[in-house]
Amino acid sequence: MEQRIAIPVVNGLLSDHFGHCQYFAVADVVDGKIQEIKEEVPPPHEPGVIPKWLSSKGVNVVLVGGIGQKAVTLFNQFGVTPVIGVPKNAPEELIKDYLNGQLVTGENQCSH
């Protein structure tokens, strides 16, 4: 099964707020193994832009620390599954933990 997983990144770690990240680490995964991780710079943050943009990049999973309910709904509408409450860590480690079923998530770190 192929997947494309995105993580918002600031200073090399998962960003608390995906709308204000420096870039998204976008990983191509085939048969549970990371094939490639690219840095994709998102368009300027406006409500609804990021879910549509990630979907257009073929992303089907996004790992986030916090996310508002409206953004969750938009991601789902665009066929992207948000994984919420992901800890700050390096993207490759988070993706490996997710793929191995070892990703420990906490509370949604978003208040809106």
N, C-alpha and C positions, 0 to 999 in steps of 0.2 A: 504494500500500500504506500502510495506517495502522499506526502504532506508538505506544506510550506508553512513554516512557523515564524511569526514575527515577534520581536521584543523591542520596546522603546528603550533607547539607551542615552544616558548622560554620563560623561566621564568614564566610560567603559563598563558601567553597571546599569542594571535595570532602573529606568526613570520612574519616580513616583507618579508622574503625571504624563501620560502618553502624548498629550497634545503639546507639550513643551519639550519634547526630547530633541537631541541633536540629530539623531538618525534612528532608523529601525534596523536591527540585525535581522536579516531574513534568511532563514535556513531552509535549504532543500533537503528533504528526508526521504530516502527510499529504503524500504524493508527495515525500518527502524534505525537506520544509520545516517548520520549527517554526511551529505555529499559536498555541500558548499554553504558558506555563510557570506552573504553580501551586505554591504552597508547601503541602505536606501534612504535618501534625504526626503522627508515628507514635504508636501506643499504647506503653505502658511496655514496655521491652525484657525479653523472656523468650525462651528458646530456642524457635524455630519460629514466633513471632508475626509477625515482619516479613515473611517470604516470603508467608504466607497473606494478610496485610493488603494488601501491594502487589498481589498477584494479584486481590484483591477490588476494587481500584481500577482494574483493567484494564491494569496494567503488564505488558509482555512482555519488557522489557530493563532490567537494572539495571547501572549502571556503578559499580564499587567499587574501592577501593584494595586492600583485603585482605578475605579471607573464609575461614572454616573449611570443611572438606570437608562437614561435616554440613549447613551452611547452603547450600552449592552443591547438594547432593542435594535439599534441601527446595525451593529455588527451582525446580529442574528439575521436581520433582513438581507444582508449582503453575503450570507453564507460563511461568516467567520465566527468561530466559537471562541469567546473570551474565557480565559482561565484567570480568575481573580484572586488577589491576595498573595501574589507571588513575591518572595523576598528579594531584596537588593542583592544581586550577585552578577557574575560575568555571564553574558548571554549563552556562551557555549555550555557552561556548567548547568544553567537552568534548562536548556534544551535537552541535554543528556539525562538530567533527573526526570524531566517530563516523559521522555521516551522510555525510561526504565521504570516508570511508575513510582518514582521516589521523590517527586516534587512535593514539598510540604507547603501548603498554602495557609495563609492566615485570614484575617479580616480584610474586607474591602477598605483600602486606604484612602478612599474618596468620600468627601462629605456632600457631594451634589449629584 
